[in-house]
């Protein structure tokens, strides 16, 4: 199996919103902001092939489905579908994707499933042969969103996914589509039923799977959020998320599971460590993956 990190469309979002109640004096040490207080964010996907005999895409980024006015409002930088360009550069076509795993259906993680915006054209999916794996609890949130996060969803997307006949809703550790190759962890602090996909590692010690990789999604968007108290203003329940993150990081550290970041513009993969004060940190940071083996 080989792994590729695939850049999608990038965003610029308000730094204060991205760091919750952390003051600018703190977060400005970690990232730079522009004159509008916005910071650069990636929307990075992970491609694994062959994984369980399939070519699997973990998330799709924000894509280019927004009309121009909304693209500007949400800080989307490019007007073309960057993920499809990255996929092509890795040697794959949209029809090569067998499975898309979605941590959740917020537009910055699922918008890349859709073709670029064209005036007068309805939304349409770009991966014609893919099966789609989504957490069952989060699916219910997406089809019946709360007023607080209704704007984070694409109203037409659930219907499009159902219409393929290839949608699997998951509520356990494993899916029928991917079998034992991928284990799912769940989190509710950012959004109900956020699904964190762990590609199972090559070793098994004392009954535990070791040395894998986990797609951190919005539980840990990038390196600064590895620091346990740091949350986003977009999180549904910051205190719950902090508790979930502590348990999650302790587990990943114990089993040497590497962290894959979707929103960190400078880092795709890192190993989690803990310093003498007990604070979680990252080391062995990797900017991009290109046909990298899991054990490398």
Secondary structure as GFF3:
##gff-version 3
##sequence-region A 1 296
A	DSSP	beta_strand	2	7	.	.	.	ID=ss1
A	DSSP	beta_strand	11	14	.	.	.	ID=ss2
A	DSSP	alpha_helix	15	18	.	.	.	ID=ss3
A	DSSP	alpha_helix	24	27	.	.	.	ID=ss4
A	DSSP	beta_strand	38	41	.	.	.	ID=ss5
A	DSSP	beta_strand	44	51	.	.	.	ID=ss6
A	DSSP	beta_strand	54	58	.	.	.	ID=ss7
A	DSSP	alpha_helix	68	73	.	.	.	ID=ss8
A	DSSP	alpha_helix	82	89	.	.	.	ID=ss9
A	DSSP	three_ten_helix	94	96	.	.	.	ID=ss10
A	DSSP	beta_strand	99	102	.	.	.	ID=ss11
A	DSSP	alpha_helix	107	110	.	.	.	ID=ss12
A	DSSP	three_ten_helix	111	113	.	.	.	ID=ss13
A	DSSP	beta_strand	131	135	.	.	.	ID=ss14
A	DSSP	alpha_helix	136	143	.	.	.	ID=ss15
A	DSSP	three_ten_helix	150	152	.	.	.	ID=ss16
A	DSSP	alpha_helix	157	163	.	.	.	ID=ss17
A	DSSP	beta_strand	167	170	.	.	.	ID=ss18
A	DSSP	beta_strand	182	187	.	.	.	ID=ss19
A	DSSP	beta_strand	194	199	.	.	.	ID=ss20
A	DSSP	beta_strand	203	205	.	.	.	ID=ss21
A	DSSP	beta_strand	208	210	.	.	.	ID=ss22
A	DSSP	beta_strand	213	215	.	.	.	ID=ss23
A	DSSP	three_ten_helix	223	226	.	.	.	ID=ss24
A	DSSP	alpha_helix	238	254	.	.	.	ID=ss25
A	DSSP	beta_strand	258	260	.	.	.	ID=ss26
A	DSSP	beta_strand	269	274	.	.	.	ID=ss27
A	DSSP	beta_strand	280	286	.	.	.	ID=ss28
A	DSSP	beta_strand	292	293	.	.	.	ID=ss29
###
